Amino acid sequence: MHITLVSPRMSLRPMDSEYKRHMSPSLSLLTLAALTPSQHTVCIADENSKPLRMHPVTDLVGITVTVDTAYRAYDIADAYRQLGIPVILGGIHASACPDEAEQHADSVCIGEAEPVWIEILTDCQNKKLKKRYAASRPVDPATIPIPRWEAIDQSAYLYTNIICASRGCPFRCEFCYNSCSYVHPGHRARPVAQVVAEIERLPTRHVMFIDDNFIGNPAWTKELLQAIEPLGLKWNAAVSANIGKYPELLDRMAATGCQSLFIGFETINEQALTRANKHQNRVASYEQTITAIHDRHIMINASLVFGFDTDTPETFPATLDWLVRNRIETMTAHILTPYPGTKLYQRYIKENRIIDKNWSQYNTAHVVFKPHQLTAAELYTGYLWMYDQFYSWKNIWKRLPLAPRQRMPYLLFNLGYRKFGKLTSMLANHGCMHALGRLARRLAYGIE
């Protein structure tokens, strides 16, 4: 069979640039390509890197669907089905809303695809596609293959050095997709030897770990860090805010080349964290954790969410003051978004607080629910104000890292990616994105 796998075009938020679309390819589609037996041919079509060209001579189309790309995904699916080509939809939104996805597909894959992909291909060959496929148990991490990187044009992306070393998270925060009923609970780590083998195949010594929570199992994380220490890497990852409980792990991170950690602090209000079921976060320990990370010359990308019921107009300046005072190097802000299928969405439905069901607005840059102590306009304006103030010249200077070796990567992100991102990302239109990534690694870390 000839199989076409499609990644629909992402939406951009007010502060986003084309970097978002060209940041990295869909790892899920590369993994499906790697799972596909060699007697089949696979074409990956990523609308984020170039315009979609319909392939009328194909036997199966698979489309990965996120909430803000859902309508575009459905348009693509409908067009292929009008040609008589079977379509299967998967991804987090199709998994969370299978009844909706079924209206635009011959089949829907709910949750992880690895255990059912061969069955899907066999059923398609025999013209017996089921309406739904869902694995009865979590995928064994040892069976996850190395993504098939040769299936794409890597020059279109800033980063092709991404690795997912584990699946899932031990926590089920109310607003996170991990709270959805289709998600298998818990954290599952791949065998350390397999992760190391995948790292060694990369053409760079810079690694972007894209796990939901790189410290979901601290003992496994320690084992992995021990294994990669001889490799001379520079790396980045996302961890939960309880990282401060593991000083020995932070020591090992620093020794193995960790450059920055993405941390979901979310809010500086303890009551909001408790309501969101984010019990691993303790506001009282935030500054101690930040100091411990900075003492080891590791930078922080703080994830913040605005729109909790405890938030007021004063929340924005108070949070900005906290970020600047603690010299947080980068910040990613979000408007609280009740993704369909999450516990938060279910609660807001019961409370009659959802005011917008246009999925294209569900990209954390729009107010789609009734805030409690803010108007929708105050929440949206405050969200934009946070970006404007945090990345102002004054506050970029105030947050400048004390460690000299951190200043170049800091300035590259704050200026090249955020402040002037819409200008510098125009290089994507000239096929220079991958070369730009190599240049950034050379400037920031002295490696390619």
Secondary structure, 3 states (H helix, E strand, C coil): CEEEEEECCCCCCCCCCCHHHHCCCCHHHHHHHHHCCCCCEEEEEECCCCCCCCCCCCCEEEEECCHHHHHHHHHHHHHHHHCCCCEEEECHHHHHCHHHHHCCCCEEEECCCCCCHHHHHHHHHCCCCCCEEECCCCCCHHHCCCCCHHHCCHHHCCCCCEECCEEEECCCCCCCHHHCCCCCCEEEECCHHHHHHHHHHCCCCEEEECCCCCCCCHHHHHHHHHHHHHHCCEEEEEECHHHHHCHHHHHHHHHCCEEEEEEEEECCCHHHHHHCCCCCCCHHHHHHHHHHHHHCCCEEEEEEEECCCCCCCCHHHHHHHHHHHCCCCEEEEEECCCCCCCHHHHHHHHCCCECCCCHHHCCCCCCCECCCCCCHHHHHHHHHHHHHHHCCHHHHHHCCCCCHHHHHHHHHHHHHHHHCHHHHHHHHHHCCHHHHHHHHHHHHHCCC
